[in-house]
């Protein structure tokens, strides 16, 4: 991503995030509705199928660095020794670089700040609300799925808005500022 066209990267990121938000809206609502209507068995059967599908997609599309390095005779980055101590030294050096580089430190803190509320909604608030609304666990999951899905609906709206703005005004600096305001 370094030294590539920043505007193209930001357009790709907006489209990717919008697609993720669509899935994050539809799947929890559909899963909650299916569990409320048919019980837990369909969800239990769908989970291994979804995991197997995801694993197959990764296996077929991921280009592993070891393969790339082997083909180009380029050593992989990271600790050369195969020791646990070397691994932790490498992690420590990476953490130090992040701490000394303001843009990386800001990105780490901003991502953590944005990501934490999502996990609170998904894992605490939505299930608690569902259990409060319905004593039957299957119906409670329907409510929790609805809360989780609707939480992502704002992301779809924002993603569509950002993609429209990118077409109208391709000024990358202005879009970056707009994205930071939206995130905040």
Secondary structure, 3 states (H helix, E strand, C coil): CCCCCHHHHHHHHHHHHHHHHHHHHHHHHHHHHHHHHHCCHHHHHHHHHHHHHHHHHHHHHCCCHHHHHHHHCCCCCCCCCCCHHHHHHHHHHHHHHHHHCHHHHHHHHHHHHHHHHHHHHHHHHHHHHHHHHCCCHHHHHHHHHHHHHHHHHHHHHHHHHHHHHHHHCCCHHHHHHHHHHHHC
